[in-house]
Amino acid sequence: MTTPPFEVHDPAILANARAVLNACKTGAEMQQAVLDAVKRNETWRGQQCVNLLAPEAPTSPTVRALLASEIGTRAAEGHIGSVQRWFAGTKHIDEVESLCVELLKQAFRCGYADHRLMGSMLGNMAVYYAMAEPGDVVMTVSQPFGGHSSNRIDGPAGQRGLKIVDVPFDPAELTVDLDLFRKMAPLVKPKIVTLGLSMTLFPQPVREIKAVIQEWGGRLFFDGAHQAGLIAGGQFQDPLAEGADVLSGSAGKTFGGPQSGMLMWNDPTLTEPLTTAIFPVLAATHQVNRVAALAVAAAEMIAFGKDFMAQIVANARALAAALDARGIPVLGKHKGYTTTHQVIADVRAQGGGLDVAHLLARANLITNKNLLPNDGPADWDRPSGLRMGTIEVTRLGMKEEQMTQIADFMARVLIERQSPETVLEDVVEFREPYQKLFYCFDTV
Ligand SMILES: *Cc1c(COP(=O)(O)O)cnc(C)c1O
């Protein structure tokens, strides 16, 4: 095989995969190479790491088992019901999918929900496809304030042909600058205002924004990819109740379900455009195994969401305060650091987000680099911030006391400058007793 002239993937890693496969004598050996890599990840990330990635959640044993269920091999496209589907034989699939829809409606206290999106990216595309036309103005939050590419020029919003104007944001409060918004929005009369935040610490003024844009019939889209579980668990603002027209969520973030997307709304006039954007535009077969897993995750959220999410937020606050006390500056201090699962540190003094995240990973502390409000376009690969989330550590049963210990490990690497490898052993030992998942029916 010749090396292709251009790769978006790291060419060295692809070359290594080719070398592994070239060394295999049989197809079975190739299979084994795949199984071995999966196993290595399971042992390391699944058992030995303190995973603080904010968009990550371990799913319950039942949710995970459902992802391998027989129903996932069945084809079922279209809307629920024998007439609206192309294939016969879907009566039990209809049962599963309708249970999922009704569970999502219960979990989010709303009139409509869709379960067929393979990712929240597609949910955002469904919204922009259904509720705007190319050339329309949409106001969204830029990345240094926490915005996500899906609502920007290089993602679904931009690729739908929408004109993107920034939602003005207050860099200290980390909320929308309402005064400025009230001045700016009437000048461009956005068809949609999207509040989509991958860096999310505090509630946003949904009601106030809706009141402004209502004058010209503007719609408010709350992209709750990160906050979905907190919203379902009643531990964050309730965007739909506050006037958002559509709420989306990533099922695999705080919601603790299989990685995929969810769309929720109340206005019946949106039902036709949104659901026809999903089918036949964005989803055909939509992985019914994943739908079953999502349904169970919703049931877990209804039963355990309040306690689970409250502990996630308490843990995030504890981690933030402990990091700050150890000399690692944390954003939002004057507002109690956070009201979500996230903690955002300013690690410029420790070498910046990229280097810090990789340094910590050598000690099995998994985080990610993050843009901060003062970062410019030149800083995108090497931003100032570090983002942490407490979903996984909380589901493993950790409480505030363990957050202090995690902050200690981080401070040993970042402040005391101990080599990550010396801290690693202690992290593995610390993680060892936490192997069971809580806030699910498997563990009572
Ligand atoms: C993660 C994220 C998405 C994309 O969600 P996927 O489920 O990974 O497709 C969209 N919007 C925001 C704000 C996000 O943080």
The ligand as a Gaussian input file, in Angstrom:
#p B3LYP/6-31G(d) Opt

LIG

0 1
 C      -21.379000      18.517000      22.388000
 C      -22.172000      19.612000      21.779000
 C      -22.886000      19.412000      20.596000
 C      -22.739000      18.171000      19.763000
 O      -23.296000      17.073000      20.373000
 P      -23.048000      15.574000      19.857000
 O      -24.081000      14.807000      20.624000
 O      -21.660000      15.234000      20.207000
 O      -23.315000      15.537000      18.403000
 C      -23.726000      20.436000      20.159000
 N      -23.822000      21.589000      20.838000
 C      -23.133000      21.828000      21.965000
 C      -23.289000      23.139000      22.675000
 C      -22.268000      20.838000      22.462000
 O      -21.557000      21.075000      23.578000

